[in-house]
Amino acid sequence: MHKKRFVLNDEQIAVLNSPARQEILFGLIQLERATVNSLAAHIGRTPKSLYHHIRQLEEAHLILRVATQRSVAREEAIYAPVSTSVRIPRNKQSIEGVNSIMRQAAREQINAFERNPSDDSLLMRISLKLDKNDQDALRNKLRDISEWIESRANSQGDRISLTIAFAPLEGEN
């Protein structure tokens, strides 16, 4: 992987408008490097269903072919994401893919629980009223947490996943 954080351009947002491609990209970020077969097993899809999406992600420079390995019948490409963290700008086009991000986060929570029911995973959902100033402060603190985590990433630690969705629910009482 080349970059710690990657902000998407319009072409990449268009490619990631597909929930399947978001799921593939975030699955690959979690694995760091993978063949199509191992990635398919990780995200619960068939390898055949991934090839078209992999090609589009590669053409949009969101993933790279970093090596090949010999399988029983042929050479298999090994892919890696260009970044460990993807910031998806909030616009109508990108927000439509939120379901796949949340499904991946749910799968990660389930897998963590199945591996170790007493581990330190954290799942929170909070709904409350905050004034505009407090909403701005919370948004900034969440950005600070993200930057703090990204600045401490190293190859020696355990892989974690953090998914943040902040949504003001204006007009709701």
C-alpha positions as MATLAB code, in Angstrom:
seq = 'MHKKRFVLNDEQIAVLNSPARQEILFGLIQLERATVNSLAAHIGRTPKSLYHHIRQLEEAHLILRVATQRSVAREEAIYAPVSTSVRIPRNKQSIEGVNSIMRQAAREQINAFERNPSDDSLLMRISLKLDKNDQDALRNKLRDISEWIESRANSQGDRISLTIAFAPLEGEN';
ca = [
       0.000    0.000    0.000;
       1.281    3.390   -0.921;
      -0.675    5.994    0.997;
      -2.184    6.124    4.462;
      -5.155    8.254    3.426;
      -6.660    8.593    0.004;
      -9.301   11.170   -0.916;
     -11.354   10.141   -3.889;
     -11.771   12.068   -7.135;
     -15.029   12.154   -9.143;
     -14.080    9.181  -11.348;
     -13.228    7.054   -8.316;
     -16.455    8.045   -6.569;
     -18.342    6.936   -9.681;
     -16.550    3.568   -9.600;
     -17.294    3.197   -5.884;
     -20.945    4.041   -6.403;
     -21.398    0.293   -6.644;
     -21.921   -1.295   -3.210;
     -20.132   -4.414   -4.507;
     -17.008   -2.415   -5.399;
     -17.027   -0.659   -2.022;
     -17.298   -4.028   -0.322;
     -14.412   -5.373   -2.425;
     -12.189   -2.343   -1.741;
     -12.803   -2.311    2.004;
     -12.361   -6.094    2.157;
      -9.020   -5.713    0.387;
      -7.999   -2.912    2.759;
      -8.684   -5.281    5.628;
      -6.666   -8.133    4.065;
      -3.887   -5.813    2.778;
      -3.078   -8.171   -0.137;
      -5.181  -10.910   -1.669;
      -5.974  -12.986   -4.708;
      -9.480  -12.821   -6.103;
     -10.188  -16.252   -4.565;
      -9.095  -15.269   -1.056;
     -10.868  -11.903   -1.276;
     -14.082  -13.619   -2.437;
     -13.940  -16.002    0.512;
     -13.339  -13.088    2.901;
     -16.348  -11.047    1.744;
     -18.646  -13.993    1.089;
     -18.929  -13.742   -2.687;
     -17.942  -16.001   -5.560;
     -14.642  -15.260   -7.331;
     -16.461  -15.092  -10.667;
     -18.644  -12.244   -9.362;
     -15.552  -10.130   -8.523;
     -13.511  -10.035  -11.747;
     -15.470   -7.255  -13.473;
     -15.367   -5.116  -10.323;
     -11.663   -5.788   -9.727;
     -10.882   -4.590  -13.263;
     -12.829   -1.350  -12.686;
     -11.146   -0.727   -9.313;
      -7.744   -1.284  -10.923;
      -8.527    1.075  -13.835;
      -9.604    3.768  -11.351;
      -6.275    3.380   -9.484;
      -7.967    2.272   -6.276;
      -6.182   -1.090   -6.216;
      -2.940   -2.361   -7.715;
      -1.779   -5.709   -9.013;
       1.305   -6.166   -6.825;
       2.389   -9.740   -7.589;
       1.330  -13.074   -8.990;
       1.333  -16.544   -7.533;
       1.022  -19.926   -9.173;
      -2.158  -21.811   -8.312;
      -2.974  -25.359   -9.349;
      -4.161  -24.393  -12.825;
      -2.773  -20.925  -13.540;
      -1.109  -17.725  -12.396;
      -3.233  -15.692   -9.990;
      -2.853  -11.948   -9.540;
      -2.385  -10.585   -6.041;
      -4.013   -7.210   -5.450;
      -3.487   -4.514   -2.816;
      -5.319   -1.261   -2.124;
      -3.468    1.973   -2.864;
      -4.344    3.188    0.631;
      -5.239    1.895    4.085;
      -7.828    4.615    4.612;
     -10.347    6.021    2.183;
     -12.148    9.283    2.829;
     -15.345    9.345    0.864;
     -16.552   12.886    0.228;
     -20.162   13.330    1.239;
     -22.260   13.911   -1.842;
     -25.368   12.354   -3.353;
     -23.347   10.020   -5.553;
     -21.157    8.607   -2.782;
     -23.727    8.498    0.003;
     -25.752    5.883   -1.903;
     -23.045    3.318   -1.095;
     -23.306    3.683    2.689;
     -25.148    0.349    2.989;
     -22.131   -1.637    1.794;
     -19.835    0.153    4.243;
     -22.182   -0.591    7.119;
     -22.605   -4.238    6.005;
     -18.819   -4.632    6.022;
     -18.625   -3.064    9.506;
     -21.341   -5.443   10.733;
     -19.486   -8.431    9.248;
     -16.291   -7.327   11.002;
     -18.137   -7.098   14.349;
     -19.660  -10.559   13.871;
     -16.291  -12.074   12.921;
     -14.586  -10.456   15.920;
     -17.271  -11.815   18.244;
     -17.061  -15.301   16.739;
     -13.267  -15.324   17.164;
     -13.418  -14.123   20.743;
     -16.739  -13.369   22.465;
     -14.989  -11.604   25.355;
     -12.661   -9.367   23.328;
     -12.561   -5.579   23.440;
     -14.670   -4.860   20.356;
     -16.837   -1.815   20.703;
     -20.179   -1.203   19.067;
     -21.979    2.040   19.761;
     -25.034    3.790   18.421;
     -25.959    7.090   19.983;
     -28.906    9.296   19.124;
     -29.295   12.582   20.971;
     -29.838   16.283   20.494;
     -26.841   18.608   20.100;
     -26.798   22.249   19.138;
     -24.898   23.342   16.007;
     -21.725   24.269   17.952;
     -21.610   20.884   19.685;
     -22.239   19.100   16.378;
     -19.289   20.954   14.837;
     -17.123   20.101   17.868;
     -18.108   16.414   17.647;
     -17.364   16.307   13.911;
     -13.916   17.809   14.563;
     -13.200   15.355   17.402;
     -14.127   12.418   15.156;
     -11.731   13.739   12.482;
      -9.041   14.090   15.164;
      -9.600   10.481   16.285;
      -9.294    9.272   12.698;
      -6.054   11.194   12.155;
      -4.659   10.004   15.496;
      -5.350    6.363   14.602;
      -3.900    6.714   11.102;
      -0.728    8.353   12.487;
      -0.086    5.331   14.720;
      -0.569    2.591   12.129;
       2.331    0.153   12.057;
       3.014   -3.346   10.793;
       3.543   -4.753   14.318;
       0.104   -4.085   15.758;
      -3.220   -5.832   15.393;
      -5.447   -4.736   12.518;
      -8.514   -2.808   13.644;
     -11.472   -1.402   11.790;
     -13.157    1.902   12.545;
     -16.280    3.015   10.713;
     -17.693    6.419   11.545;
     -21.032    7.708   10.310;
     -22.135   11.060   11.641;
     -25.573   12.162   10.460;
     -27.437   15.198   11.757;
     -31.123   14.259   11.849;
     -32.521   17.752   11.342;
     -36.212   18.175   11.763;
     -36.609   15.074   13.980;
     -37.841   15.469   17.515;
];
